[in-house]
Amino acid sequence: MSRIARVEQLEAIYGMPGPASTVKVADRVTPHYRILIEKSPFAVVATSGPGGLDCSPRGDLPGFIRIHDDKTLMLPDRRGNNRIDSLRNIIGDPRIALLLLIPGSGSTLRINGSAYISTDPALLESFRMEGKPPRTVIVMTVDELYFQCARAIIRSDLWNPDKRVDPKSLPTPGQILASLSENTVGGESYDREWPERAQKSMW
């Protein structure tokens, strides 16, 4: 197996990026990038900390990533599994990256920067949903952002409803938990009760 060890080796294979790959990079939220952020209901949050790397999904109503100003974004941390891997990482290393998806669109948006975690009461209150504020808000300073071309979405045929995987062909969360815990956690009851439990704890 041939192993690449130097950047120069990579550049010899791939060459240098064209103008469209570099001119699209902005150091703040531009009017066009504002539209993409406001239309996105889903983001993947990447962080790095003493415990390692983390890549975590975030989903909410479109516009849940609030544009405070052209250098500052805010993300509410809604209810989840309480592992708080991303938040732990931000405490140890403020670097953060976002990948935003917009249903039906081939373009994605990549945002890199740094972040801190806020518990400001007024800020939490401003993100209240169904009477419930988030416990924290991630405040992100934007260093760079740029759109990613549609090739990955096109290759994956991601938005094609005819390509959706039948959930019955996949292991359920209850089955995975049971297999990893010697049946002490999870199982059929977990799968049966989860939809109602999730609906009651969405926010």
Z-matrix of the N, CA and C atoms (Angstrom, degrees):
N
C 1 1.459
C 2 1.525 1 109.48
N 3 1.321 2 116.58 1 128.30
C 4 1.463 3 120.88 2 178.38
C 5 1.520 4 109.24 3 -85.64
N 6 1.305 5 115.77 4 129.05
C 7 1.457 6 121.46 5 -175.45
C 8 1.519 7 110.49 6 -114.53
N 9 1.328 8 115.89 7 126.98
C 10 1.461 9 120.82 8 177.05
C 11 1.526 10 108.98 9 -80.50
N 12 1.329 11 116.12 10 127.60
C 13 1.462 12 120.28 11 -176.72
C 14 1.524 13 112.69 12 -120.44
N 15 1.337 14 117.58 13 -13.86
C 16 1.456 15 119.96 14 -176.80
C 17 1.529 16 110.40 15 -131.37
N 18 1.330 17 115.08 16 146.70
C 19 1.465 18 120.80 17 179.44
C 20 1.524 19 110.64 18 -59.51
N 21 1.325 20 116.41 19 -35.53
C 22 1.463 21 120.15 20 -179.77
C 23 1.534 22 111.53 21 -60.44
N 24 1.320 23 116.50 22 -33.80
C 25 1.462 24 120.09 23 177.16
C 26 1.524 25 111.10 24 -66.05
N 27 1.327 26 115.49 25 -41.50
C 28 1.466 27 119.58 26 177.28
C 29 1.519 28 111.14 27 -62.44
N 30 1.318 29 115.83 28 -46.13
C 31 1.461 30 119.83 29 -177.79
C 32 1.522 31 111.66 30 -64.11
N 33 1.324 32 116.82 31 -30.59
C 34 1.460 33 119.81 32 177.33
C 35 1.519 34 111.27 33 -67.87
N 36 1.316 35 116.95 34 -30.01
C 37 1.466 36 121.62 35 179.34
C 38 1.522 37 111.43 36 -81.52
N 39 1.334 38 116.51 37 -45.53
C 40 1.459 39 121.10 38 -171.31
C 41 1.526 40 114.31 39 -97.21
N 42 1.307 41 117.34 40 -20.06
C 43 1.450 42 119.18 41 -174.82
C 44 1.519 43 110.96 42 75.88
N 45 1.323 44 115.81 43 -169.82
C 46 1.457 45 120.87 44 -178.66
C 47 1.532 46 109.75 45 -99.23
N 48 1.342 47 117.92 46 148.16
C 49 1.461 48 120.68 47 179.93
C 50 1.522 49 111.65 48 -64.76
N 51 1.334 50 115.29 49 148.11
C 52 1.457 51 120.73 50 178.57
C 53 1.514 52 111.86 51 -77.91
N 54 1.331 53 117.21 52 173.59
C 55 1.466 54 121.59 53 -178.10
C 56 1.520 55 113.78 54 -56.45
N 57 1.330 56 117.63 55 -38.97
C 58 1.470 57 120.26 56 -178.27
C 59 1.524 58 112.12 57 -65.47
N 60 1.339 59 116.63 58 -24.78
C 61 1.459 60 120.14 59 -179.58
C 62 1.523 61 112.92 60 -80.51
N 63 1.324 62 116.42 61 -18.32
C 64 1.464 63 119.78 62 -177.16
C 65 1.530 64 113.26 63 -109.55
N 66 1.331 65 117.27 64 -35.43
C 67 1.455 66 119.12 65 -176.70
C 68 1.528 67 111.65 66 -71.16
N 69 1.338 68 117.34 67 -18.79
C 70 1.464 69 120.86 68 -178.54
C 71 1.527 70 113.13 69 -74.89
N 72 1.325 71 116.79 70 -11.26
C 73 1.459 72 120.89 71 -176.70
C 74 1.533 73 110.37 72 -78.88
N 75 1.341 74 116.04 73 126.74
C 76 1.465 75 121.94 74 176.92
C 77 1.519 76 109.24 75 -119.70
N 78 1.322 77 116.37 76 156.21
C 79 1.458 78 120.16 77 178.90
C 80 1.520 79 112.11 78 -103.46
N 81 1.332 80 116.34 79 10.81
C 82 1.462 81 122.40 80 177.86
C 83 1.518 82 108.57 81 -157.70
N 84 1.314 83 116.73 82 169.54
C 85 1.464 84 121.40 83 179.81
C 86 1.523 85 109.17 84 -75.45
N 87 1.319 86 115.68 85 113.29
C 88 1.455 87 121.47 86 177.90
C 89 1.534 88 109.28 87 -88.76
N 90 1.335 89 119.24 88 167.56
C 91 1.473 90 120.20 89 178.86
C 92 1.523 91 113.59 90 -55.22
N 93 1.330 92 117.99 91 -42.02
C 94 1.464 93 119.53 92 179.71
C 95 1.524 94 111.83 93 -69.27
N 96 1.316 95 117.07 94 -41.93
C 97 1.458 96 119.37 95 179.18
C 98 1.527 97 111.30 96 -68.69
N 99 1.319 98 117.29 97 -28.20
C 100 1.463 99 121.04 98 174.65
C 101 1.527 100 110.21 99 -58.45
N 102 1.326 101 116.87 100 -43.52
C 103 1.465 102 120.80 101 -179.35
C 104 1.527 103 110.63 102 -61.29
N 105 1.344 104 117.05 103 -44.46
C 106 1.455 105 120.30 104 -180.00
C 107 1.531 106 111.23 105 -61.90
N 108 1.319 107 116.78 106 -42.58
C 109 1.466 108 120.44 107 179.47
C 110 1.522 109 110.53 108 -63.35
N 111 1.319 110 116.87 109 -44.77
C 112 1.463 111 121.00 110 -176.81
C 113 1.524 112 112.85 111 -69.49
N 114 1.325 113 118.22 112 -22.58
C 115 1.465 114 121.22 113 -179.43
C 116 1.531 115 112.94 114 -90.27
N 117 1.313 116 117.30 115 -10.58
C 118 1.466 117 120.46 116 -173.09
C 119 1.531 118 111.98 117 -86.16
N 120 1.354 119 116.67 118 128.15
C 121 1.463 120 120.58 119 174.56
C 122 1.531 121 112.56 120 -101.60
N 123 1.359 122 116.49 121 3.57
C 124 1.462 123 118.76 122 -173.27
C 125 1.517 124 110.59 123 -147.66
N 126 1.329 125 115.76 124 136.47
C 127 1.458 126 120.93 125 177.52
C 128 1.518 127 109.84 126 -142.44
N 129 1.314 128 115.56 127 149.62
C 130 1.461 129 122.00 128 170.81
C 131 1.524 130 106.45 129 -106.12
N 132 1.333 131 116.17 130 127.27
C 133 1.461 132 122.34 131 -177.20
C 134 1.528 133 108.95 132 -105.53
N 135 1.329 134 116.50 133 122.22
C 136 1.463 135 121.34 134 178.71
C 137 1.519 136 109.45 135 -109.40
N 138 1.340 137 115.93 136 132.31
C 139 1.456 138 121.72 137 178.91
C 140 1.522 139 109.35 138 -138.77
N 141 1.328 140 114.73 139 165.78
C 142 1.461 141 121.34 140 179.14
C 143 1.518 142 108.32 141 -140.06
N 144 1.312 143 115.78 142 134.22
C 145 1.455 144 118.99 143 -179.63
C 146 1.512 145 111.51 144 -148.66
N 147 1.332 146 117.16 145 -174.14
C 148 1.465 147 120.75 146 -179.03
C 149 1.519 148 113.25 147 -57.49
N 150 1.335 149 116.66 148 -29.21
C 151 1.453 150 120.18 149 -178.80
C 152 1.511 151 114.02 150 -85.66
N 153 1.333 152 117.37 151 -5.19
C 154 1.457 153 120.75 152 179.82
C 155 1.509 154 111.63 153 125.18
N 156 1.329 155 115.18 154 -156.34
C 157 1.457 156 122.15 155 -176.87
C 158 1.517 157 110.45 156 -100.57
N 159 1.330 158 115.98 157 157.82
C 160 1.459 159 120.41 158 176.32
C 161 1.511 160 108.92 159 -147.02
N 162 1.325 161 115.55 160 142.37
C 163 1.454 162 122.22 161 176.78
C 164 1.522 163 106.18 162 -133.53
N 165 1.324 164 117.19 163 112.69
C 166 1.455 165 121.19 164 -167.63
C 167 1.523 166 111.51 165 -126.46
N 168 1.343 167 118.39 166 135.44
C 169 1.465 168 120.51 167 178.57
C 170 1.525 169 111.82 168 -78.90
N 171 1.321 170 115.33 169 145.80
C 172 1.463 171 122.47 170 173.99
C 173 1.527 172 107.93 171 -134.52
N 174 1.316 173 116.36 172 124.84
C 175 1.451 174 120.08 173 179.49
C 176 1.518 175 110.67 174 -134.02
N 177 1.323 176 116.26 175 143.12
C 178 1.462 177 121.19 176 -177.19
C 179 1.524 178 106.95 177 -166.45
N 180 1.307 179 117.07 178 -172.72
C 181 1.452 180 120.31 179 176.57
C 182 1.523 181 109.72 180 -67.14
N 183 1.347 182 118.50 181 148.29
C 184 1.475 183 119.84 182 177.84
C 185 1.523 184 111.30 183 -50.85
N 186 1.317 185 115.24 184 136.58
C 187 1.454 186 119.90 185 -176.78
C 188 1.517 187 113.64 186 89.62
N 189 1.353 188 116.96 187 6.57
C 190 1.468 189 118.92 188 -178.95
C 191 1.517 190 111.76 189 -65.84
N 192 1.336 191 116.96 190 -23.53
C 193 1.465 192 119.52 191 171.12
C 194 1.519 193 106.67 192 -84.43
N 195 1.300 194 115.99 193 105.08
C 196 1.464 195 121.16 194 -174.48
C 197 1.524 196 110.86 195 -81.41
N 198 1.318 197 115.78 196 133.09
C 199 1.461 198 121.75 197 175.10
C 200 1.525 199 107.51 198 -91.88
N 201 1.324 200 115.83 199 101.98
C 202 1.467 201 120.21 200 179.87
C 203 1.525 202 110.65 201 -73.91
N 204 1.320 203 115.37 202 -45.89
C 205 1.462 204 122.61 203 170.92
C 206 1.521 205 106.66 204 -154.87
N 207 1.319 206 117.94 205 -176.32
C 208 1.468 207 118.59 206 -172.26
C 209 1.522 208 114.25 207 -72.64
N 210 1.337 209 117.69 208 -1.84
C 211 1.468 210 120.95 209 175.05
C 212 1.524 211 112.68 210 -120.86
N 213 1.333 212 117.79 211 0.69
C 214 1.458 213 120.32 212 -172.27
C 215 1.523 214 111.53 213 -133.42
N 216 1.337 215 115.32 214 126.32
C 217 1.460 216 121.97 215 174.31
C 218 1.519 217 109.41 216 -117.33
N 219 1.331 218 116.09 217 153.71
C 220 1.463 219 121.50 218 179.77
C 221 1.517 220 110.09 219 -132.48
N 222 1.351 221 116.60 220 131.43
C 223 1.458 222 122.33 221 179.88
C 224 1.518 223 109.57 222 -123.07
N 225 1.330 224 118.42 223 121.95
C 226 1.465 225 119.40 224 174.95
C 227 1.521 226 110.09 225 -72.11
N 228 1.316 227 117.44 226 141.15
C 229 1.456 228 120.48 227 175.85
C 230 1.523 229 107.68 228 -96.79
N 231 1.324 230 116.07 229 96.00
C 232 1.459 231 122.10 230 -178.39
C 233 1.523 232 110.82 231 -74.76
N 234 1.317 233 115.41 232 174.10
C 235 1.458 234 121.02 233 -176.84
C 236 1.524 235 110.89 234 -62.38
N 237 1.316 236 115.32 235 142.67
C 238 1.455 237 121.02 236 -179.22
C 239 1.513 238 110.48 237 -154.25
N 240 1.332 239 116.06 238 -141.19
C 241 1.463 240 120.18 239 -175.23
C 242 1.525 241 113.59 240 -93.98
N 243 1.332 242 116.31 241 1.30
C 244 1.473 243 122.13 242 177.81
C 245 1.532 244 114.05 243 66.11
N 246 1.329 245 117.75 244 15.68
C 247 1.471 246 118.98 245 173.05
C 248 1.526 247 110.69 246 -71.73
N 249 1.320 248 116.53 247 -30.27
C 250 1.474 249 125.78 248 179.68
C 251 1.535 250 112.42 249 46.42
N 252 1.323 251 116.85 250 39.89
C 253 1.468 252 120.26 251 179.99
C 254 1.524 253 111.40 252 -59.81
N 255 1.337 254 116.52 253 -46.34
C 256 1.464 255 119.72 254 -178.82
C 257 1.519 256 111.54 255 -63.55
N 258 1.325 257 116.35 256 -41.83
C 259 1.462 258 119.82 257 -178.49
C 260 1.531 259 110.93 258 -67.45
N 261 1.315 260 117.05 259 -39.58
C 262 1.468 261 119.89 260 176.39
C 263 1.529 262 109.96 261 -59.53
N 264 1.337 263 115.89 262 -42.48
C 265 1.457 264 119.39 263 -179.44
C 266 1.515 265 112.33 264 -63.68
N 267 1.325 266 116.47 265 -42.31
C 268 1.467 267 120.03 266 -178.84
C 269 1.521 268 110.80 267 -61.32
N 270 1.338 269 116.88 268 -36.47
C 271 1.465 270 120.21 269 176.93
C 272 1.529 271 110.20 270 -59.58
N 273 1.325 272 116.98 271 -41.43
C 274 1.462 273 120.93 272 -176.93
C 275 1.520 274 114.31 273 -86.79
N 276 1.336 275 117.06 274 -25.49
C 277 1.457 276 122.04 275 -176.56
C 278 1.529 277 107.52 276 -153.02
N 279 1.319 278 119.59 277 110.49
C 280 1.468 279 121.36 278 -172.72
C 281 1.526 280 115.13 279 -72.66
N 282 1.313 281 118.81 280 -6.44
C 283 1.463 282 119.91 281 -178.64
C 284 1.527 283 110.50 282 -64.40
N 285 1.340 284 115.58 283 139.85
C 286 1.454 285 120.54 284 -177.21
C 287 1.522 286 108.89 285 -150.21
N 288 1.331 287 116.02 286 150.50
C 289 1.458 288 121.44 287 175.88
C 290 1.520 289 108.75 288 -138.46
N 291 1.325 290 116.63 289 143.72
C 292 1.458 291 122.63 290 177.92
C 293 1.518 292 109.68 291 -121.18
N 294 1.334 293 115.51 292 145.07
C 295 1.456 294 122.32 293 169.96
C 296 1.522 295 106.79 294 -125.37
N 297 1.332 296 116.54 295 114.01
C 298 1.455 297 121.93 296 -176.30
C 299 1.526 298 111.05 297 -99.84
N 300 1.333 299 115.83 298 136.76
C 301 1.456 300 122.59 299 175.34
C 302 1.524 301 109.53 300 -115.35
N 303 1.324 302 115.71 301 146.53
C 304 1.456 303 122.60 302 175.54
C 305 1.523 304 107.41 303 -125.96
N 306 1.324 305 118.70 304 116.27
C 307 1.462 306 120.24 305 -177.81
C 308 1.523 307 111.99 306 -52.93
N 309 1.321 308 115.69 307 129.72
C 310 1.451 309 121.26 308 178.86
C 311 1.511 310 114.69 309 89.81
N 312 1.326 311 117.48 310 -13.07
C 313 1.466 312 120.99 311 -178.38
C 314 1.519 313 110.38 312 -101.37
N 315 1.332 314 116.52 313 140.65
C 316 1.453 315 120.39 314 175.82
C 317 1.513 316 112.91 315 -79.19
N 318 1.319 317 116.94 316 -25.75
C 319 1.463 318 120.48 317 -178.40
C 320 1.520 319 110.94 318 -79.03
N 321 1.318 320 115.65 319 139.22
C 322 1.458 321 121.70 320 170.22
C 323 1.521 322 107.27 321 -115.22
N 324 1.325 323 116.25 322 166.15
C 325 1.463 324 120.50 323 -179.64
C 326 1.516 325 108.90 324 -124.66
N 327 1.324 326 115.73 325 127.91
C 328 1.458 327 122.24 326 178.86
C 329 1.524 328 109.01 327 -107.72
N 330 1.329 329 116.32 328 131.74
C 331 1.463 330 121.51 329 -178.40
C 332 1.524 331 108.55 330 -131.73
N 333 1.321 332 116.94 331 126.94
C 334 1.461 333 122.49 332 178.95
C 335 1.519 334 109.69 333 -118.96
N 336 1.323 335 115.91 334 145.36
C 337 1.453 336 118.89 335 178.95
C 338 1.513 337 111.66 336 178.03
N 339 1.318 338 115.24 337 -150.59
C 340 1.461 339 122.00 338 179.05
C 341 1.522 340 108.37 339 -132.73
N 342 1.329 341 116.23 340 159.60
C 343 1.462 342 119.08 341 -173.79
C 344 1.516 343 111.79 342 -146.35
N 345 1.328 344 114.30 343 160.93
C 346 1.459 345 121.09 344 167.85
C 347 1.524 346 107.79 345 -138.99
N 348 1.319 347 116.11 346 167.45
C 349 1.458 348 121.78 347 -176.85
C 350 1.521 349 109.25 348 -107.18
N 351 1.338 350 116.00 349 129.70
C 352 1.462 351 120.88 350 -177.82
C 353 1.527 352 111.15 351 -115.18
N 354 1.338 353 114.88 352 142.56
C 355 1.468 354 121.70 353 171.93
C 356 1.524 355 110.00 354 -120.72
N 357 1.326 356 116.38 355 24.18
C 358 1.458 357 120.49 356 178.66
C 359 1.533 358 109.55 357 -56.13
N 360 1.332 359 118.71 358 122.80
C 361 1.467 360 121.15 359 -174.94
C 362 1.532 361 113.69 360 -57.26
N 363 1.320 362 116.61 361 -42.64
C 364 1.461 363 119.36 362 -179.29
C 365 1.526 364 111.13 363 -66.15
N 366 1.330 365 116.57 364 -37.66
C 367 1.457 366 120.24 365 179.13
C 368 1.523 367 110.91 366 -67.19
N 369 1.331 368 116.40 367 -45.32
C 370 1.463 369 119.67 368 177.46
C 371 1.524 370 110.60 369 -58.91
N 372 1.296 371 116.39 370 -43.76
C 373 1.465 372 121.08 371 -178.66
C 374 1.520 373 111.39 372 -62.17
N 375 1.326 374 117.37 373 -34.48
C 376 1.464 375 121.09 374 -178.26
C 377 1.522 376 112.30 375 -68.05
N 378 1.344 377 117.28 376 -17.71
C 379 1.462 378 121.84 377 178.96
C 380 1.528 379 111.92 378 -102.23
N 381 1.304 380 118.19 379 13.54
C 382 1.464 381 121.38 380 -177.45
C 383 1.530 382 111.07 381 -60.34
N 384 1.340 383 115.15 382 135.65
C 385 1.461 384 121.80 383 175.46
C 386 1.523 385 108.82 384 -132.96
N 387 1.326 386 116.01 385 130.16
C 388 1.459 387 121.60 386 -178.94
C 389 1.527 388 111.20 387 49.54
N 390 1.320 389 115.10 388 41.56
C 391 1.453 390 120.90 389 177.24
C 392 1.509 391 115.47 390 79.45
N 393 1.336 392 117.93 391 4.27
C 394 1.457 393 120.21 392 -175.31
C 395 1.525 394 110.46 393 -123.92
N 396 1.334 395 117.19 394 117.98
C 397 1.474 396 119.83 395 174.63
C 398 1.521 397 109.85 396 -81.21
N 399 1.335 398 117.92 397 157.88
C 400 1.472 399 119.51 398 172.31
C 401 1.523 400 109.19 399 -69.89
N 402 1.318 401 116.27 400 160.21
C 403 1.466 402 119.14 401 178.22
C 404 1.512 403 111.66 402 -79.35
N 405 1.333 404 117.06 403 -27.16
C 406 1.463 405 121.77 404 176.10
C 407 1.521 406 109.13 405 -146.79
N 408 1.323 407 115.01 406 166.36
C 409 1.460 408 122.32 407 173.98
C 410 1.525 409 107.97 408 -130.43
N 411 1.324 410 115.91 409 132.40
C 412 1.465 411 121.28 410 174.48
C 413 1.525 412 108.01 411 -85.20
N 414 1.314 413 116.93 412 121.88
C 415 1.463 414 122.77 413 178.70
C 416 1.529 415 107.58 414 -106.35
N 417 1.318 416 116.01 415 118.25
C 418 1.465 417 121.24 416 -171.94
C 419 1.518 418 111.47 417 -115.25
N 420 1.322 419 116.43 418 130.72
C 421 1.464 420 122.22 419 170.57
C 422 1.525 421 108.28 420 -92.57
N 423 1.323 422 116.61 421 126.07
C 424 1.458 423 122.29 422 -176.65
C 425 1.529 424 110.29 423 -82.32
N 426 1.332 425 116.69 424 124.54
C 427 1.460 426 121.76 425 172.81
C 428 1.521 427 110.90 426 -97.72
N 429 1.338 428 116.01 427 -41.61
C 430 1.459 429 120.34 428 177.38
C 431 1.523 430 109.73 429 -156.11
N 432 1.321 431 114.94 430 149.67
C 433 1.460 432 120.00 431 173.84
C 434 1.517 433 109.04 432 -148.71
N 435 1.325 434 114.58 433 149.04
C 436 1.455 435 119.56 434 -178.78
C 437 1.523 436 109.32 435 -164.47
N 438 1.333 437 115.71 436 152.39
C 439 1.452 438 119.67 437 177.87
C 440 1.517 439 109.83 438 -81.07
N 441 1.328 440 115.05 439 151.03
C 442 1.460 441 121.87 440 174.49
C 443 1.522 442 107.45 441 -105.43
N 444 1.312 443 117.21 442 135.91
C 445 1.459 444 120.19 443 -177.55
C 446 1.528 445 110.63 444 -62.78
N 447 1.326 446 116.16 445 167.33
C 448 1.460 447 122.25 446 -168.61
C 449 1.522 448 115.11 447 -83.70
N 450 1.315 449 119.45 448 3.42
C 451 1.463 450 119.55 449 -173.40
C 452 1.538 451 113.01 450 -56.66
N 453 1.331 452 117.29 451 -43.81
C 454 1.465 453 119.94 452 -177.88
C 455 1.524 454 111.05 453 -63.03
N 456 1.335 455 116.71 454 -41.40
C 457 1.459 456 120.47 455 179.46
C 458 1.524 457 110.16 456 -67.55
N 459 1.322 458 116.64 457 -40.75
C 460 1.464 459 120.30 458 179.33
C 461 1.531 460 110.75 459 -65.57
N 462 1.332 461 116.99 460 -46.47
C 463 1.465 462 120.06 461 -179.37
C 464 1.526 463 111.63 462 -61.54
N 465 1.317 464 116.42 463 -40.25
C 466 1.466 465 120.41 464 -177.88
C 467 1.524 466 112.58 465 -79.49
N 468 1.359 467 116.39 466 -16.28
C 469 1.472 468 121.16 467 -176.34
C 470 1.522 469 109.52 468 54.52
N 471 1.315 470 115.20 469 41.70
C 472 1.454 471 122.09 470 -168.35
C 473 1.524 472 114.10 471 -59.13
N 474 1.326 473 116.94 472 -40.19
C 475 1.468 474 119.24 473 -173.45
C 476 1.526 475 113.10 474 -92.81
N 477 1.312 476 118.66 475 5.59
C 478 1.460 477 121.90 476 -179.11
C 479 1.531 478 109.37 477 -77.98
N 480 1.339 479 118.63 478 112.78
C 481 1.470 480 119.70 479 -178.17
C 482 1.524 481 113.07 480 -62.46
N 483 1.328 482 116.93 481 -23.75
C 484 1.465 483 119.71 482 179.74
C 485 1.530 484 112.02 483 -73.51
N 486 1.320 485 117.02 484 -12.82
C 487 1.463 486 120.93 485 -178.62
C 488 1.540 487 112.55 486 -101.21
N 489 1.307 488 115.86 487 6.99
C 490 1.461 489 118.20 488 179.89
C 491 1.531 490 110.57 489 -65.75
N 492 1.314 491 115.21 490 139.58
C 493 1.460 492 121.23 491 -179.43
C 494 1.524 493 109.65 492 -81.17
N 495 1.306 494 116.86 493 135.82
C 496 1.458 495 121.60 494 176.84
C 497 1.522 496 108.87 495 -66.67
N 498 1.346 497 118.51 496 118.23
C 499 1.472 498 120.01 497 -179.09
C 500 1.524 499 113.16 498 -55.34
N 501 1.336 500 117.37 499 -27.25
C 502 1.454 501 120.25 500 -178.79
C 503 1.526 502 112.21 501 -68.90
N 504 1.333 503 116.43 502 -15.78
C 505 1.468 504 119.61 503 179.06
C 506 1.523 505 112.11 504 -87.57
N 507 1.321 506 117.43 505 -1.84
C 508 1.462 507 122.08 506 -176.95
C 509 1.525 508 110.75 507 -110.90
N 510 1.328 509 117.19 508 150.57
C 511 1.466 510 118.60 509 173.24
C 512 1.519 511 109.53 510 -66.59
N 513 1.316 512 117.46 511 141.91
C 514 1.461 513 121.30 512 179.79
C 515 1.528 514 110.08 513 -83.84
N 516 1.336 515 117.55 514 159.88
C 517 1.466 516 119.35 515 174.78
C 518 1.520 517 112.38 516 -55.59
N 519 1.334 518 116.90 517 -39.83
C 520 1.462 519 119.85 518 179.18
C 521 1.509 520 112.41 519 -62.53
N 522 1.328 521 116.98 520 -39.69
C 523 1.460 522 120.96 521 178.49
C 524 1.522 523 111.37 522 -66.82
N 525 1.336 524 116.76 523 -41.33
C 526 1.466 525 120.20 524 179.22
C 527 1.523 526 110.73 525 -63.94
N 528 1.336 527 115.66 526 -46.11
C 529 1.464 528 119.54 527 179.63
C 530 1.529 529 111.36 528 -61.37
N 531 1.327 530 116.26 529 -43.58
C 532 1.462 531 119.85 530 -178.31
C 533 1.524 532 111.13 531 -63.48
N 534 1.336 533 116.73 532 -40.39
C 535 1.465 534 119.33 533 -177.81
C 536 1.521 535 112.25 534 -69.05
N 537 1.321 536 116.80 535 -29.64
C 538 1.465 537 120.55 536 -178.34
C 539 1.531 538 113.18 537 -89.69
N 540 1.315 539 116.89 538 -12.14
C 541 1.468 540 120.11 539 -176.45
C 542 1.521 541 112.78 540 -118.47
N 543 1.325 542 117.11 541 13.33
C 544 1.462 543 121.73 542 -176.91
C 545 1.525 544 110.43 543 55.17
N 546 1.334 545 114.29 544 41.00
C 547 1.467 546 123.21 545 175.76
C 548 1.532 547 114.30 546 66.63
N 549 1.324 548 116.79 547 20.64
C 550 1.467 549 118.26 548 176.01
C 551 1.531 550 111.75 549 -89.15
N 552 1.329 551 116.86 550 -18.51
C 553 1.463 552 122.42 551 177.94
C 554 1.523 553 107.56 552 -133.67
N 555 1.334 554 116.21 553 146.07
C 556 1.463 555 119.53 554 175.10
C 557 1.507 556 112.84 555 89.97
N 558 1.326 557 115.81 556 -144.73
C 559 1.449 558 121.20 557 -178.86
C 560 1.517 559 112.73 558 90.44
N 561 1.330 560 115.48 559 -172.43
C 562 1.458 561 120.98 560 -176.59
C 563 1.520 562 112.42 561 -61.25
N 564 1.320 563 117.63 562 -37.57
C 565 1.466 564 120.38 563 -179.10
C 566 1.528 565 110.96 564 -64.05
N 567 1.320 566 116.81 565 -36.82
C 568 1.471 567 120.48 566 178.11
C 569 1.518 568 110.20 567 -61.73
N 570 1.336 569 116.53 568 -48.89
C 571 1.462 570 120.31 569 179.92
C 572 1.522 571 111.68 570 -63.71
N 573 1.303 572 116.90 571 -39.43
C 574 1.458 573 121.39 572 -178.09
C 575 1.534 574 111.82 573 -66.88
N 576 1.331 575 116.83 574 -38.33
C 577 1.463 576 121.18 575 -174.68
C 578 1.525 577 113.41 576 -89.39
N 579 1.340 578 116.46 577 -15.98
C 580 1.464 579 118.83 578 -172.71
C 581 1.523 580 114.58 579 -62.43
N 582 1.339 581 121.33 580 -45.20
C 583 1.472 582 119.21 581 -177.89
C 584 1.523 583 113.35 582 -55.96
N 585 1.317 584 117.39 583 -43.93
C 586 1.465 585 119.96 584 179.62
C 587 1.516 586 110.57 585 -68.42
N 588 1.343 587 116.28 586 -40.66
C 589 1.461 588 119.70 587 179.71
C 590 1.533 589 110.80 588 -63.42
N 591 1.325 590 116.91 589 -41.56
C 592 1.464 591 120.73 590 179.18
C 593 1.515 592 110.82 591 -65.14
N 594 1.335 593 117.09 592 -41.56
C 595 1.453 594 120.40 593 -178.77
C 596 1.531 595 111.37 594 -61.80
N 597 1.309 596 116.87 595 -35.12
C 598 1.462 597 121.36 596 -179.21
C 599 1.526 598 112.74 597 -80.62
N 600 1.328 599 116.82 598 -14.13
C 601 1.469 600 119.96 599 -176.79
C 602 1.521 601 112.43 600 -124.00
N 603 1.332 602 116.63 601 27.98
C 604 1.470 603 120.16 602 -175.77
C 605 1.524 604 111.91 603 -65.25
N 606 1.315 605 116.84 604 -38.98
C 607 1.460 606 120.28 605 -177.21
C 608 1.518 607 110.90 606 -111.20
